[in-house]
Amino acid sequence: MSHFWALLVSIEHYANANAGWPPVSGAHVDGRNTFNYLTQDLRVPADHIIHLKDDGARRSNIIATFKSHLIDNSRIQKGDAILFHFSGHGSYLKAPAGWTVIEEKTGDERQDDLLEVIVPWDDGVIDRETGFPTCSIPDRTLAALINKAATAHGNNITVVLDCCCSGHGTRGGAGDRRDDDDEVLVPRTVDPSLLSPLYTELDDDLGVRSPPVVSKTSRARIKALDADHVLMAACGSREMAMGGERFGGVFTREWLDALRRNDIYPRTYAEILKVIDANLDTLRRKRGIDQHPQCDGIVRDRLIFKETMMRADLFDAVPIVCLDVTGNTVEITAGEVHGIGIGTLFELHIMDRNLRSQRMVGTAIVRRVKGTTCIAELPEGIILTAPKYMALIALPPESLRYVVAYDDSPSQQAARSINLFREGMSRLNSQDTRGIYEVRRKEEAELQLYFEADGSLTIYRLDQFLGSVRNRPPHLSPAEVEQAEFANILSAMARFNRLLALTSVTHPFADKVTFELLHLVKQSDSRADDEGFFIREVDASVEITDNEAILEQPPDKRYEDYAIVLRNYLPKKLFVQIWWFDPNTYGIAPCYISADASQPTLAGNGGVLQIGASTERGEPIQFELPEGATSDTIFVKVLLTERPTRLDFMRQDDMIGSDLDGVSFILGHKKRRMDDGEAEAKGEWDILLRKITIVESQQR
């Protein structure tokens, strides 16, 4: 693979080895084996790989090489695969004053203000330039470097940390063991008391405290570092990663073995992790190893080292025996929360490792729907023989009624634009109309397409959710009417409307989960309150009336800081995803998806989850009025489930409109992307929907 770049760091013997620092057994074996895998199995050119070892892995050299090789390297093309692999000591240190912290609870013990670090060769060695001891590299520094690489080259980035305390190593000592090959295994950790303390200004030059990178087409400005890469960690937070002199790190050995296997399907990071974890079960059970590998990142369903993401509209389908449904049946990991109903039609495919269809087995029609799964039946004569299929919705249940309007005597320009529109809509396949059709009366329509005398088009929204928003109606110039893919645009509008209106019939959680929007005081220092929930001081809770919050923003004060807070008064923990629905562009984007899909993030019995200015989302949420607008509305949708559920189907690229600077764009033909992982679910679900309207006030 010529489009692959790697930085490998392995440290066995540290500068302070004589001061009680244990060696890292097998670290160089990890580096050598990884280098061999890349060059021999993947055919990566050797000059695309840099391997830093022992005294070559000084702190300054690790950071400088990361910059030169993975960030400022002009040879890297957008989307190229990037790998950072670290084998050495990992530990944790108290965060300096003013730093955002990772906070964890282990049983009754609470560990506050602790940051996970990777330890460079020269930790504790006096830096000649500063005169102070060299520090370890904290998680936020590594995250800042990864963010810069992602900004420059895209998010096809893999980080592998084979060290202790690595479970959140980019997100914000025990006795020896023996494995089945009689290899002596030792933990890859060093006592935190031996490490140099961190200081407040550490790595400020890397932009660790800088504002988030903002997409101009996003009204809700929030940047999550964990969207920029996949983290494969040897163990969970506060666990021990083990390594041996002959075989190297337990995790790296299993990671490379899994990469060489041909029977993992699909070959995504999430699936690779399942295989690694299963292989370590024996070692954990028989040898008492406390090591549970982690796969974090909302792009963990990317195919290994590839830009390609698992399609958002592909769902797992497994043959089952179901007593109340006759014939061949499959359980599909899509249900009410995905908009599935009785009668929904799926295609079942056998896929290759790159998620390309090798063969379509047949169609299956949904007979029973649960919250997050459904049971579908195949026609007679179809025999299911494979253990697993991928299900694709054959006929998405979109519907949209529109009316075409114009002056009584349309001008030549208007008539031409109307003809272009009708020609574009005629390209919809007759079997794939998805209920999108023209009506004669405005009272029956959800959209009015008004063609102006100059040939431009204004789209007026008439449906129950968007008819009252304060956004400017989408407008296309005559030139944009010529470019627009109307079939795709109206399909996206129909999909947007359906997903915005999608809700639970029973609402099992809505009365027990509260939604708050907090206005935060602007301040340079962050801190946690007595309960550890709020990193930033709260100015006030924003009043929400009829599920709508109105935010006043003076013209000279456009950026205010906010946070969303959910409180769960149910006795059960819940999985949470939060999505923005932007009526300006008909885009649907994630606001919050946990980096670890296997763990619920909203605790029960009064548990709190804060999004923005918190450990879950480091930067506060900011809203911005588009150029020239005096008001704007965005919807925030909170999806709550009892079990982990893939909800990446929700994602939709901006389709029509203008960015925050008022520059128009017409898309309508982009492929959808996905942002989330694990596809397994059963249980109840619910939705909280809030409307946030920003208005320009006259206060100065």
C-alpha positions as CSV (number, residue, x, y, z in Angstrom):
1,M,0.0,0.0,0.0
2,S,1.8,3.1,-1.2
3,H,-0.8,5.3,0.5
4,F,0.1,4.3,4.0
5,W,2.2,6.2,6.5
6,A,3.3,5.0,10.0
7,L,5.2,6.2,13.0
8,L,6.2,3.4,15.4
9,V,7.6,4.0,18.9
10,S,9.1,1.2,21.0
11,I,10.9,1.8,24.3
12,E,12.3,-1.1,26.3
13,H,15.0,0.6,28.4
14,Y,14.4,4.0,29.8
15,A,16.9,6.7,30.7
16,N,16.0,6.3,34.4
17,A,16.2,2.5,34.4
18,N,18.7,2.7,37.3
19,A,16.3,4.6,39.4
20,G,13.8,1.7,39.7
21,W,12.2,1.9,36.3
22,P,11.3,-1.6,35.1
23,P,12.1,-2.5,31.4
24,V,9.3,-3.0,28.9
25,S,9.5,-6.6,27.9
26,G,9.1,-7.2,24.2
27,A,8.6,-3.5,23.1
28,H,11.1,-3.8,20.3
29,V,9.5,-7.1,19.2
30,D,6.3,-5.1,18.8
31,G,8.0,-2.5,16.7
32,R,9.8,-5.0,14.5
33,N,6.7,-7.2,14.0
34,T,4.6,-4.2,13.1
35,F,7.2,-3.0,10.6
36,N,7.4,-6.5,9.0
37,Y,3.6,-6.7,8.7
38,L,3.4,-3.3,7.0
39,T,6.3,-3.9,4.6
40,Q,5.7,-7.6,3.9
41,D,2.0,-8.1,4.1
42,L,0.7,-4.7,3.1
43,R,3.7,-3.8,0.9
44,V,4.1,-0.4,2.5
45,P,7.3,1.3,1.3
46,A,10.0,1.3,4.0
47,D,10.5,5.1,3.6
48,H,6.9,5.6,4.6
49,I,7.6,4.2,8.1
50,I,9.7,5.7,10.9
51,H,10.6,3.6,13.9
52,L,11.8,5.4,17.0
53,K,13.5,3.2,19.6
54,D,14.8,3.9,23.2
55,D,16.9,7.1,23.2
56,G,15.5,7.9,19.8
57,A,12.1,8.2,21.4
58,R,12.8,11.3,23.5
59,R,9.7,13.3,24.1
60,S,10.7,16.2,21.8
61,N,11.6,13.7,19.0
62,I,8.3,11.8,19.2
63,I,6.4,15.1,18.9
64,A,8.7,16.5,16.2
65,T,8.6,13.3,14.2
66,F,4.8,13.1,14.5
67,K,4.6,16.7,13.1
68,S,7.1,16.2,10.2
69,H,6.1,12.7,9.2
70,L,2.3,12.6,9.8
71,I,1.2,16.3,9.8
72,D,3.5,18.5,7.6
73,N,4.4,15.7,5.2
74,S,3.3,17.0,1.7
75,R,3.6,13.5,0.3
76,I,0.5,12.4,2.3
77,Q,-2.7,12.6,0.2
78,K,-6.2,13.2,1.6
79,G,-7.5,9.9,2.9
80,D,-4.2,8.1,3.1
81,A,-4.0,5.6,6.0
82,I,-2.0,6.9,8.9
83,L,-0.8,4.7,11.8
84,F,0.8,5.7,15.2
85,H,1.9,2.6,17.2
86,F,3.3,3.0,20.7
87,S,4.8,0.2,22.8
88,G,6.3,1.2,26.1
89,H,5.2,2.3,29.6
90,G,1.9,4.0,30.2
91,S,0.7,5.5,33.4
92,Y,-1.5,8.3,34.8
93,L,-0.7,11.7,36.4
94,K,-2.7,14.3,38.3
95,A,-3.9,17.1,35.9
96,P,-2.5,20.6,36.5
97,A,-4.9,23.3,37.6
98,G,-7.2,24.4,34.8
99,W,-7.0,21.2,32.7
100,T,-10.1,19.3,31.6
101,V,-9.8,15.9,33.2
102,I,-10.8,12.3,32.6
103,E,-12.9,11.3,35.6
104,E,-13.7,7.6,36.4
105,K,-15.3,5.7,39.2
106,T,-14.1,2.2,40.1
107,G,-16.5,0.7,42.6
108,D,-16.6,3.0,45.6
109,E,-13.3,4.5,44.8
110,R,-13.3,7.8,42.9
111,Q,-10.3,8.8,40.8
112,D,-10.4,12.5,40.0
113,D,-8.1,14.8,38.0
114,L,-6.1,11.9,36.5
115,L,-4.8,12.1,32.9
116,E,-3.5,9.0,31.1
117,V,0.0,9.4,29.7
118,I,2.4,7.6,27.4
119,V,6.0,7.7,28.8
120,P,8.8,8.8,26.6
121,W,12.4,7.5,27.0
122,D,13.6,10.7,28.8
123,D,10.8,11.3,31.3
124,G,12.5,12.9,34.3
125,V,15.7,13.9,32.4
126,I,16.5,17.6,32.7
127,D,15.6,19.5,29.6
128,R,18.6,21.7,28.6
129,E,16.5,24.4,27.2
130,T,14.0,24.8,30.0
131,G,16.0,23.5,32.9
132,F,13.0,21.5,34.1
133,P,12.5,17.7,34.1
134,T,11.0,16.2,30.9
135,C,7.3,15.2,31.3
136,S,5.3,12.4,29.8
137,I,2.9,12.9,26.9
138,P,-0.6,13.3,28.2
139,D,-3.7,12.1,26.3
140,R,-4.7,15.7,25.3
141,T,-1.4,16.4,23.7
142,L,-1.6,13.2,21.6
143,A,-5.2,14.2,20.8
144,A,-4.1,17.6,19.6
145,L,-1.4,16.0,17.3
146,I,-4.0,13.6,15.9
147,N,-6.5,16.4,15.3
148,K,-3.8,18.3,13.3
149,A,-3.1,15.2,11.2
150,A,-6.8,14.7,10.6
151,T,-7.3,18.3,9.6
152,A,-4.5,18.0,7.1
153,H,-5.1,14.6,5.7
154,G,-8.5,13.2,6.7
155,N,-9.6,10.9,9.5
156,N,-8.2,7.6,8.2
157,I,-6.0,7.4,11.3
158,T,-5.3,4.4,13.5
159,V,-3.7,4.8,16.9
160,V,-2.4,1.6,18.7
161,L,-1.3,1.9,22.3
162,D,0.2,-1.2,23.8
163,C,0.8,0.1,27.2
164,C,-1.0,0.3,30.6
165,C,-3.8,2.8,31.3
166,S,-4.5,3.2,27.5
167,G,-8.2,3.0,27.5
168,H,-8.7,6.8,27.0
169,G,-5.2,7.4,25.7
170,T,-6.3,9.8,22.9
171,R,-9.7,10.9,24.2
172,G,-9.4,13.7,26.0
173,G,2.1,-2.7,38.9
174,A,1.3,-6.3,39.4
175,G,3.2,-9.5,39.5
176,D,4.5,-11.4,36.5
177,R,2.2,-13.8,34.6
178,R,2.8,-16.7,32.1
179,D,0.9,-17.4,29.0
180,D,0.2,-20.8,27.4
181,D,3.6,-20.8,25.8
182,D,5.3,-20.3,29.2
183,E,6.3,-16.8,28.2
184,V,7.0,-14.6,31.2
185,L,4.6,-11.6,31.0
186,V,5.2,-8.4,32.9
187,P,3.0,-5.2,33.0
188,R,3.9,-2.2,30.9
189,T,3.5,0.4,33.6
190,V,5.6,2.6,35.8
191,D,4.7,3.9,39.3
192,P,3.2,7.4,38.8
193,S,5.3,8.7,41.7
194,L,8.5,8.1,39.6
195,L,7.2,10.4,36.8
196,S,7.7,14.1,36.5
197,P,4.6,16.1,37.3
198,L,2.7,17.9,34.5
199,Y,2.5,21.7,34.5
200,T,-0.3,24.0,33.3
201,E,1.4,25.5,30.2
202,L,2.6,22.1,28.9
203,D,2.3,21.8,25.1
204,D,0.3,25.1,24.7
205,D,2.3,25.6,21.5
206,L,0.5,22.6,20.0
207,G,-2.9,24.3,20.4
208,V,-4.2,22.0,23.1
209,R,-6.3,24.9,24.4
210,S,-7.3,26.4,21.0
211,P,-10.9,26.8,19.9
212,P,-12.4,23.9,17.9
213,V,-12.1,23.6,14.1
214,V,-15.6,24.6,12.8
215,S,-17.4,23.6,9.6
216,K,-19.0,26.6,8.1
217,T,-22.1,24.6,7.1
218,S,-22.7,23.5,10.7
219,R,-24.9,25.8,12.8
220,A,-24.1,23.9,15.9
221,R,-20.4,24.4,16.3
222,I,-18.9,21.5,18.1
223,K,-15.7,19.6,17.4
224,A,-15.0,16.2,18.8
225,L,-11.4,14.9,18.7
226,D,-12.6,11.3,19.0
227,A,-14.1,11.6,15.5
228,D,-10.7,11.9,14.0
229,H,-9.3,8.4,14.5
230,V,-9.8,4.9,15.8
231,L,-8.0,4.0,19.0
232,M,-7.0,0.4,19.5
233,A,-5.9,0.2,23.1
234,A,-4.2,-2.8,24.8
235,C,-6.4,-2.5,27.9
236,G,-9.0,-0.4,29.7
237,S,-8.3,2.6,31.9
238,R,-6.5,1.5,35.1
239,E,-5.8,-2.0,33.7
240,M,-2.5,-3.5,32.9
241,A,-1.1,-4.3,29.5
242,M,1.2,-7.3,29.5
243,G,4.2,-8.1,27.4
244,G,6.9,-10.8,27.0
245,E,10.5,-10.8,25.9
246,R,10.0,-13.3,23.1
247,F,6.6,-12.6,21.8
248,G,6.2,-8.9,22.6
249,G,3.1,-7.3,23.8
250,V,0.0,-9.6,24.3
251,F,-2.2,-7.0,22.5
252,T,0.2,-6.3,19.6
253,R,0.7,-10.0,19.0
254,E,-3.1,-10.6,18.9
255,W,-3.7,-7.4,16.8
256,L,-1.2,-8.5,14.1
257,D,-2.5,-12.1,14.1
258,A,-6.1,-10.8,13.6
259,L,-5.0,-8.6,10.8
260,R,-3.5,-11.6,9.0
261,R,-6.7,-13.7,9.3
262,N,-8.9,-14.0,6.3
263,D,-12.1,-15.2,8.1
264,I,-13.1,-11.9,9.9
265,Y,-16.1,-10.4,8.3
266,P,-16.5,-7.6,7.8
267,R,-12.9,-6.5,8.3
268,T,-13.8,-3.4,10.5
269,Y,-12.0,-2.3,13.6
270,A,-15.0,-3.3,15.7
271,E,-15.0,-6.8,14.3
272,I,-11.2,-7.2,14.7
273,L,-11.5,-6.1,18.4
274,K,-14.1,-8.9,19.0
275,V,-11.7,-11.5,17.7
276,I,-8.8,-10.2,19.8
277,D,-11.0,-10.0,22.9
278,A,-12.2,-13.6,22.4
279,N,-8.6,-14.8,22.0
280,L,-7.6,-13.2,25.3
281,D,-10.4,-15.0,27.2
282,T,-8.3,-18.1,27.8
283,L,-5.4,-16.0,29.1
284,R,-7.6,-14.0,31.4
285,R,-9.3,-17.1,32.7
286,K,-6.3,-19.4,33.2
287,R,-3.5,-16.9,34.0
288,G,-5.4,-14.1,35.8
289,I,-4.5,-11.4,33.3
290,D,-6.5,-8.3,33.8
291,Q,-6.4,-6.9,30.3
292,H,-9.5,-6.0,28.2
293,P,-8.6,-4.4,24.8
294,Q,-10.5,-1.4,23.7
295,C,-11.7,-0.1,20.3
296,D,-12.8,3.5,20.6
297,G,-13.9,6.1,18.1
298,I,-17.1,6.9,16.2
299,V,-15.5,5.7,13.0
300,R,-14.6,2.3,14.3
301,D,-16.8,0.7,11.7
302,R,-14.3,1.8,9.0
303,L,-12.7,-1.1,7.1
304,I,-9.2,-1.6,8.5
305,F,-6.8,1.0,7.1
306,K,-9.3,2.1,4.5
307,E,-11.4,5.3,4.0
308,T,-14.4,3.1,3.3
309,M,-17.0,3.1,6.0
310,M,-19.5,0.4,6.6
311,R,-22.7,1.6,4.8
312,A,-25.1,3.3,7.2
313,D,-28.1,1.5,5.7
314,L,-26.6,-2.0,6.1
315,F,-27.9,-4.0,9.1
316,D,-26.9,-7.4,10.4
317,A,-29.4,-10.2,9.6
318,V,-29.1,-13.6,11.4
319,P,-31.3,-16.6,10.6
320,I,-33.4,-17.6,13.6
321,V,-36.1,-20.1,14.7
322,C,-39.2,-18.2,15.5
323,L,-42.3,-20.1,16.6
324,D,-44.9,-17.4,15.7
325,V,-43.6,-16.8,12.2
326,T,-43.5,-19.5,9.5
327,G,-40.9,-20.1,6.9
328,N,-37.3,-18.9,6.8
329,T,-36.9,-15.9,9.1
330,V,-34.1,-13.5,10.1
331,E,-33.6,-11.2,13.0
332,I,-32.4,-7.8,11.7
333,T,-30.7,-5.2,13.9
334,A,-33.1,-2.5,12.8
335,G,-36.4,-1.6,14.5
336,E,-38.8,1.2,15.5
337,V,-35.9,3.5,16.3
338,H,-34.7,3.2,12.7
339,G,-38.2,3.9,11.3
340,I,-38.9,0.2,10.5
341,G,-42.5,-0.9,10.4
342,I,-44.5,-4.0,9.6
343,G,-44.2,-4.5,5.8
344,T,-40.8,-2.9,5.4
345,L,-39.0,-4.7,2.6
346,F,-35.3,-5.7,3.0
347,E,-32.8,-7.2,0.6
348,L,-30.5,-9.9,2.1
349,H,-27.0,-9.9,0.7
350,I,-23.9,-12.0,1.2
351,M,-21.0,-9.5,1.3
352,D,-17.3,-9.8,0.8
353,R,-14.8,-8.4,3.3
354,N,-15.0,-5.0,1.7
355,L,-18.8,-4.9,2.2
356,R,-19.5,-5.4,-1.5
357,S,-22.4,-7.6,-2.4
358,Q,-21.3,-11.0,-3.7
359,R,-24.8,-12.2,-4.1
360,M,-28.4,-11.1,-3.2
361,V,-30.1,-14.1,-1.6
362,G,-33.6,-12.6,-1.8
363,T,-36.0,-10.2,-0.2
364,A,-37.5,-10.4,3.3
365,I,-40.6,-8.6,4.6
366,V,-40.9,-7.4,8.2
367,R,-43.6,-9.3,10.2
368,R,-42.8,-8.2,13.7
369,V,-41.1,-5.0,15.0
370,K,-39.4,-4.4,18.3
371,G,-37.7,-1.2,19.6
372,T,-34.3,-1.8,17.9
373,T,-34.7,-5.1,16.0
374,C,-37.3,-6.8,13.8
375,I,-38.2,-10.2,12.5
376,A,-38.5,-10.6,8.7
377,E,-39.7,-13.5,6.7
378,L,-38.5,-14.7,3.3
379,P,-40.7,-16.1,0.5
380,E,-41.0,-19.8,0.0
381,G,-38.2,-21.5,-1.8
382,I,-35.4,-19.3,-0.3
383,I,-33.1,-21.4,1.8
384,L,-30.7,-19.6,4.3
385,T,-27.4,-21.4,4.6
386,A,-24.9,-18.7,5.8
387,P,-24.7,-17.8,9.5
388,K,-25.0,-14.1,8.8
389,Y,-26.3,-11.8,6.0
390,M,-26.4,-8.0,5.5
391,A,-29.8,-6.5,5.2
392,L,-30.4,-3.4,3.0
393,I,-33.7,-1.6,3.0
394,A,-35.1,-2.2,-0.5
395,L,-37.8,0.5,-0.5
396,P,-37.1,3.3,1.9
397,P,-40.4,4.5,3.4
398,E,-40.0,8.2,2.3
399,S,-43.0,10.3,1.4
400,L,-43.3,13.9,0.4
401,R,-46.1,15.8,-1.3
402,Y,-45.2,19.0,-3.1
403,V,-47.0,21.6,-5.2
404,V,-45.5,23.6,-8.0
405,A,-46.5,27.3,-8.1
406,Y,-45.7,30.3,-10.3
407,D,-47.3,33.5,-11.6
408,D,-50.5,33.3,-13.6
409,S,-48.5,33.9,-16.8
410,P,-45.1,32.5,-16.1
411,S,-42.2,34.2,-17.8
412,Q,-40.0,32.4,-20.3
413,Q,-37.3,32.0,-17.6
414,A,-39.7,30.6,-15.1
415,A,-41.1,28.1,-17.7
416,R,-37.6,27.0,-18.5
417,S,-36.8,26.3,-14.8
418,I,-40.1,24.5,-14.4
419,N,-39.2,22.2,-17.3
420,L,-35.8,21.6,-15.8
421,F,-37.4,20.6,-12.5
422,R,-39.9,18.2,-14.1
423,E,-37.2,16.6,-16.2
424,G,-35.1,16.1,-13.1
425,M,-38.0,14.5,-11.2
426,S,-38.7,12.2,-14.1
427,R,-35.4,10.5,-13.5
428,L,-36.8,8.9,-10.3
429,N,-37.3,5.2,-11.0
430,S,-41.0,4.4,-11.2
431,Q,-40.4,1.6,-8.7
432,D,-38.5,3.9,-6.3
433,T,-40.7,6.9,-6.1
434,R,-40.8,6.5,-2.3
435,G,-44.1,8.4,-2.1
436,I,-42.6,11.6,-3.5
437,Y,-45.3,13.1,-5.8
438,E,-46.9,16.3,-6.9
439,V,-50.3,17.5,-5.7
440,R,-52.5,20.2,-7.1
441,R,-53.6,22.0,-3.9
442,K,-51.3,23.8,-1.5
443,E,-53.4,22.6,1.4
444,E,-52.3,19.0,0.6
445,A,-48.6,19.7,0.2
446,E,-45.6,19.7,2.6
447,L,-43.5,21.8,0.2
448,Q,-44.4,24.6,-2.1
449,L,-41.9,25.1,-5.0
450,Y,-42.4,28.7,-6.2
451,F,-40.7,29.6,-9.5
452,E,-40.0,33.3,-9.7
453,A,-40.2,35.4,-12.9
454,D,-36.4,35.4,-13.2
455,G,-36.3,31.5,-13.2
456,S,-35.1,31.2,-9.6
457,L,-36.8,28.9,-7.1
458,T,-37.9,29.5,-3.5
459,I,-39.0,26.4,-1.5
460,Y,-41.6,27.1,1.2
461,R,-42.0,24.6,4.0
462,L,-45.6,23.7,5.0
463,D,-45.2,20.6,7.2
464,Q,-45.9,20.4,10.9
465,F,-42.3,20.7,12.1
466,L,-40.7,23.0,9.6
467,G,-43.6,25.2,8.7
468,S,-43.0,27.4,11.8
469,V,-39.2,27.6,11.8
470,R,-37.7,31.1,11.6
471,N,-35.1,30.1,9.0
472,R,-35.1,31.7,5.6
473,P,-36.7,29.4,3.0
474,P,-34.2,27.7,0.6
475,H,-33.6,29.7,-2.5
476,L,-32.0,28.6,-5.8
477,S,-30.8,31.0,-8.4
478,P,-31.5,30.2,-12.1
479,A,-28.0,28.9,-12.5
480,E,-28.4,26.7,-9.4
481,V,-31.7,25.3,-10.8
482,E,-29.8,24.1,-13.8
483,Q,-27.2,22.3,-11.6
484,A,-29.6,20.9,-9.0
485,E,-30.3,17.1,-8.8
486,F,-34.0,17.6,-7.8
487,A,-34.7,13.9,-7.4
488,N,-32.0,13.6,-4.9
489,I,-32.7,16.8,-3.1
490,L,-36.4,16.1,-2.6
491,S,-35.6,12.5,-1.5
492,A,-33.3,14.0,1.1
493,M,-35.9,16.5,2.2
494,A,-38.4,13.6,2.6
495,R,-35.9,11.6,4.5
496,F,-35.1,14.6,6.7
497,N,-38.8,15.2,7.5
498,R,-39.4,11.5,8.3
499,L,-36.4,11.2,10.7
500,L,-37.2,14.5,12.4
501,A,-40.8,13.3,13.0
502,L,-39.8,9.8,14.0
503,T,-40.7,9.2,17.6
504,S,-41.6,6.4,20.1
505,V,-45.3,5.7,20.5
506,T,-45.1,4.6,24.1
507,H,-42.5,7.1,25.3
508,P,-41.1,4.9,28.1
509,F,-38.3,7.3,29.1
510,A,-39.5,10.8,28.2
511,D,-41.0,11.6,31.6
512,K,-37.9,10.3,33.5
513,V,-35.1,11.9,31.5
514,T,-34.8,15.7,31.6
515,F,-33.1,18.0,29.0
516,E,-31.4,21.2,30.0
517,L,-29.6,23.8,27.9
518,L,-27.1,25.7,30.1
519,H,-25.6,29.1,29.3
520,L,-21.9,29.0,30.4
521,V,-19.8,31.9,31.7
522,K,-16.9,32.6,29.4
523,Q,-13.6,32.0,31.3
524,S,-10.2,30.9,30.4
525,D,-9.8,28.4,33.2
526,S,-12.0,25.3,33.4
527,R,-12.9,23.5,36.7
528,A,-15.1,20.8,38.1
529,D,-17.8,21.6,40.7
530,D,-18.3,19.5,43.9
531,E,-20.2,16.9,42.0
532,G,-17.6,16.8,39.2
533,F,-20.2,17.4,36.5
534,F,-19.6,20.9,35.2
535,I,-16.1,21.8,33.9
536,R,-17.3,25.4,33.2
537,E,-19.2,27.7,35.5
538,V,-22.9,27.9,34.7
539,D,-24.5,31.3,34.1
540,A,-28.1,30.2,33.9
541,S,-30.4,27.5,32.6
542,V,-32.1,28.5,29.4
543,E,-35.9,28.5,29.6
544,I,-37.5,25.9,27.3
545,T,-41.2,26.5,26.5
546,D,-43.2,24.0,24.4
547,N,-39.9,22.2,23.7
548,E,-38.3,25.4,22.2
549,A,-35.4,27.4,23.6
550,I,-35.0,31.0,22.2
551,L,-31.4,32.3,22.4
552,E,-30.9,36.1,22.0
553,Q,-27.6,37.0,20.5
554,P,-26.5,40.7,20.1
555,P,-24.9,41.4,16.7
556,D,-21.5,42.1,18.3
557,K,-21.5,39.0,20.5
558,R,-22.2,36.1,18.2
559,Y,-20.5,33.3,20.0
560,E,-22.0,32.3,23.3
561,D,-21.1,29.1,25.1
562,Y,-23.7,26.4,26.0
563,A,-23.9,22.9,27.2
564,I,-26.6,20.2,27.0
565,V,-27.3,18.3,30.3
566,L,-29.4,15.1,30.5
567,R,-30.5,13.8,33.9
568,N,-31.8,10.2,34.1
569,Y,-34.2,9.4,37.0
570,L,-34.8,5.8,35.8
571,P,-33.1,3.0,37.7
572,K,-31.5,1.8,34.5
573,K,-28.5,3.1,32.6
574,L,-29.2,4.3,29.0
575,F,-27.2,4.6,25.8
576,V,-27.4,8.2,24.4
577,Q,-26.9,9.7,20.9
578,I,-27.6,13.3,20.1
579,W,-28.1,14.6,16.5
580,W,-28.5,18.0,15.0
581,F,-31.2,18.5,12.3
582,D,-30.5,21.7,10.3
583,P,-33.5,23.0,8.3
584,N,-31.2,25.4,6.4
585,T,-29.3,22.7,4.6
586,Y,-31.4,19.5,5.4
587,G,-28.2,18.1,6.9
588,I,-28.3,15.7,9.8
589,A,-25.0,15.5,11.9
590,P,-24.0,13.9,15.2
591,C,-23.7,16.2,18.2
592,Y,-22.7,13.4,20.5
593,I,-21.9,9.7,20.0
594,S,-19.9,7.9,22.7
595,A,-16.5,6.8,21.5
596,D,-17.2,3.4,23.3
597,A,-20.4,2.0,21.9
598,S,-20.5,-0.9,24.3
599,Q,-20.9,1.2,27.5
600,P,-24.0,3.3,28.5
601,T,-23.1,6.9,29.2
602,L,-26.1,8.1,31.1
603,A,-26.2,6.5,34.6
604,G,-29.5,5.8,36.3
605,N,-31.0,7.1,39.6
606,G,-30.2,10.8,38.9
607,G,-27.2,10.2,36.6
608,V,-26.0,13.2,34.7
609,L,-24.5,13.5,31.2
610,Q,-23.1,16.8,30.1
611,I,-22.4,17.5,26.4
612,G,-20.1,20.5,25.9
613,A,-17.4,21.9,28.2
614,S,-17.1,18.4,29.7
615,T,-15.0,15.2,29.5
616,E,-17.6,13.9,27.0
617,R,-17.2,16.9,24.7
618,G,-14.3,19.2,25.6
619,E,-15.5,22.3,23.8
620,P,-18.7,24.1,24.6
621,I,-21.5,24.2,22.1
622,Q,-21.8,27.5,20.2
623,F,-24.6,28.6,17.9
624,E,-24.1,31.1,15.1
625,L,-26.6,33.1,12.9
626,P,-26.0,32.7,9.1
627,E,-24.7,35.8,7.4
628,G,-27.5,38.4,7.0
629,A,-30.0,36.4,9.0
630,T,-31.8,37.8,12.1
631,S,-33.1,34.4,13.2
632,D,-32.3,30.8,12.7
633,T,-33.6,27.4,14.0
634,I,-32.0,24.1,14.6
635,F,-33.5,20.9,16.0
636,V,-31.6,18.7,18.5
637,K,-32.8,15.1,18.8
638,V,-31.8,12.9,21.7
639,L,-32.1,9.1,21.1
640,L,-32.2,6.9,24.2
641,T,-31.9,3.1,24.1
642,E,-31.5,0.4,26.7
643,R,-28.9,-1.5,24.6
644,P,-26.1,-0.5,22.2
645,T,-27.7,0.3,18.8
646,R,-26.3,1.5,15.5
647,L,-27.9,4.8,14.7
648,D,-25.5,5.9,12.0
649,F,-28.3,5.6,9.4
650,M,-29.4,9.1,10.7
651,R,-26.5,10.9,9.1
652,Q,-27.2,13.0,6.0
653,D,-24.9,15.4,4.2
654,D,-26.0,19.1,3.7
655,M,-28.2,19.0,0.6
656,I,-29.2,22.5,-0.3
657,G,-28.8,26.1,1.0
658,S,-25.8,28.2,2.0
659,D,-23.0,28.2,4.5
660,L,-22.6,30.6,7.4
661,D,-21.0,33.3,5.2
662,G,-24.0,33.2,2.9
663,V,-22.3,31.4,0.0
664,S,-24.8,29.1,-1.8
665,F,-24.1,25.5,-2.5
666,I,-26.2,22.8,-4.3
667,L,-25.3,19.2,-3.6
668,G,-28.0,16.6,-3.9
669,H,-25.6,13.9,-5.1
670,K,-23.2,13.2,-2.3
671,K,-23.0,9.8,-0.7
672,R,-24.0,9.5,2.9
673,R,-21.4,8.8,5.5
674,M,-21.7,6.9,8.8
675,D,-20.2,7.8,12.2
676,D,-20.9,5.0,14.6
677,G,-20.4,1.4,15.3
678,E,-21.6,-1.7,17.1
679,A,-24.7,-3.4,15.5
680,E,-26.4,-5.3,18.3
681,A,-29.5,-4.2,20.1
682,K,-32.7,-5.2,21.8
683,G,-34.9,-3.2,24.2
684,E,-37.0,-0.1,24.6
685,W,-36.1,3.3,23.1
686,D,-37.3,6.9,23.2
687,I,-36.6,10.3,21.7
688,L,-36.4,13.8,23.1
689,L,-36.8,16.5,20.5
690,R,-36.0,20.2,21.2
691,K,-36.1,23.2,18.9
692,I,-33.4,25.8,19.4
693,T,-34.0,29.2,17.8
694,I,-31.4,32.0,17.7
695,V,-32.6,35.5,17.3
696,E,-30.7,38.7,16.9
697,S,-31.4,41.2,19.7
698,Q,-30.7,44.9,19.7
699,Q,-28.8,44.8,23.0
700,R,-25.2,46.0,22.6
